Amino acid sequence: MKKMLLGAVGLSAVLASCGTGVAPDGSGNGNVTQVRTEYRTQSGQFVACDNVNNVVATTQVSVYFNVSGNVQTVDVGLRGNTTSQYDANYNARATGQQLAGVGTGSYRLTFNANPLNGFLPQSIIVTPTQGKVKIVTPTSQRAGAFHAELAVNTGTATYNLSSRLLAAGNVDVYPSCTVISTTNEDV
């Protein structure tokens, strides 16, 4: 039994690295499908900008994911792609009621990420009014990148999801961007 439990934990870790996770007690499973921001380049890549048109910018982020089973809470965190040091301010908890349903078993968790002297946010504000995507041109070199980490609590177990290895799950961050236009597309 102990070997089986260790195997299940190991399998959960492997799946989480692919954007997929399974609760160890079988009470739920899920996968991250995409991370979007309110800024997109003309080529279609979602990016984050610390300053937009020379003003410090708050970046709205939406994490899209699928789950089956119960969802009591989801902890979300933005993690830098080049460091293992994370600040507690980069995390927030959303209840199941704060998730926006975008289809059967599909959800969107939207939050504002407020920057502070760097490419990761100082704080996360969950469930703001959803904004529209803006087309931008980065006006400086890429400063870094981030991905989303989720911990889904089913009420009886917790499992992890990550966007790190997904092509649409990593967001490049630029110190400065210029807005070209605003679309009708939601974040």
N, C-alpha and C positions, 0 to 999 in steps of 0.2 A: 504494500500500500504506500509506503514511504517513497519508493522509487517511482510509483505511478504519479504521486503528488508532485515530486520534483520534475518529472517529465512534463506534467501539465503546466507547471510554472515556467519551465524552459520554453515550451511551445508558446505560451502567452507572450514571453519576451521576444521571441522571433517574430511572431505575428504583429506585435506592436511596432516593431521596427519597419514593417511593411505598410504601416497605416492601419492595420487590423488588430483587434484585441478580442479576447474571450474571457468572460468571468470564470474564475476557477471552479465555482460551484454550478456552472451552466446556466445561471440566471440571466445572462445577456451576452451579446457580442456586437461588434460594430467595426466600422472603418471610416477613416477620414477620406473625403473625396477631393477637397479643394480648399485653399486658403486664398481669400480675395481681400483687396484693400480698396479704398476709394480712389486710388491713383493707378492708372494703367498707361503704359507706353503705347505709341501708335502701332507697334508690332504685336500688342495684345498681352504683354507680360505685366502682371500686377506687381507694383513696387510700393515702397514706403519712402516718404520724403520728410526729413527733419524740418526743412524750411521750404515753404511754397511761396513763390513771388516775394522772397525776402522777408517773410513773416513766419515765426515758429508755428509749425503745423501740428494739429492733432490728427492722427491717422485712424480712420475707422477700419476695423478688420472684421471679416466674417469668416468663420470656420464652418464648412459644410461637411456633414457626416451622416452616416446611416447607422442605426442601432435597432436591435430587436431585443425584446425583454423590457423590464422595468427600468426607468431612469428617475432616480430621486434627485441627484445633483450631478453636475459636471464641473470639475475644476479645469480651468484653462490657463495655460501659461505660454508666453512667447519665449523661445529659447534662441540664443545666438548660435549660429552654425559653426563658430570657430572657438568657442570657449565652453568650459563645463561649469563656470561660475555663474550662478543665477541669484538674483535678488528677489526677495519675497514680494516686492512691489510689482513684479511682473506676472503675478498670479491673481486669479479671481475665481469665485465660486458662483455658479448659476444653478438655480433650481430647475426642475423639469418644466415648471410653468413659464420660465424665462426663455425657453427655447422656442424658436419659430419653426413650426412645421412647414416643410416645403414639399411634402408628398408622404406617402405611407412609409413610415419608418425613417424618413429623411428629415434632417433638422439643420437649422442655421443658428449659430451662436454669434451674435454681433456685439462688438464692444469698441469703445474708443481707447486708443493707446496714446497716452500723452508723453511726448519725448522730453528728455532732460539731458542735455549735453552728451549725446551719443545716439547710437542707432537702435537702442531698445527703449521701451516706454518706461516712464517713472511710475505710472499707475494705469489700471484698466478700469473702465466704467462699463458695466454690462447693461445691455438693452437700451441703447440710445435710440433716437429716431433714426431709422435707416436712411443713409445718404445715397447720393447718386455718384456713379463713377466719373472721374475726371481724367481726360487724356492729358498727359504731361510729357515734357521733355526734361530729362535729368540734365542739369547744367554743371555737374561736377562728377568726379570719379565715384564709383560705387564704394561705400564705406563698410559694408558688411551685408549680412543676410540673417533672417530668422525663420523659424518654423513654429508650428503650434504643437503643444503637448496637451492631451486631455486625459483626465482620470474620471471614468464614469462609475458612479456608485448606484448599484441596483437596489440597495436596501439590505442585501445579504452579502454582497461581495463588491469589489472594485476591480476594474480592469483599465488598462492604459491604451491610448491611441496616439499615434504620432504622425505628423505630416512630413517628417524629415526626408524620407526616401521617395516621396512622390514628386513628380515633375511639377505639378500644380500646387505643391505644398510648401514651397520655399519662396520667400519674398526678399528680393534684393532691396537694400536701403541706400538712399542717396542723401548727402548733406543738403542738397538744394535742387529744386525742380521748378519749372515754369508751367503753369496751366495753359493748355491750348484751347480746350473746349470741355463742356460738361455734357455727358450723355444722358439718356433716359433710363439707363441700366442701373439697377440696384446693386449695392455693395454685396 
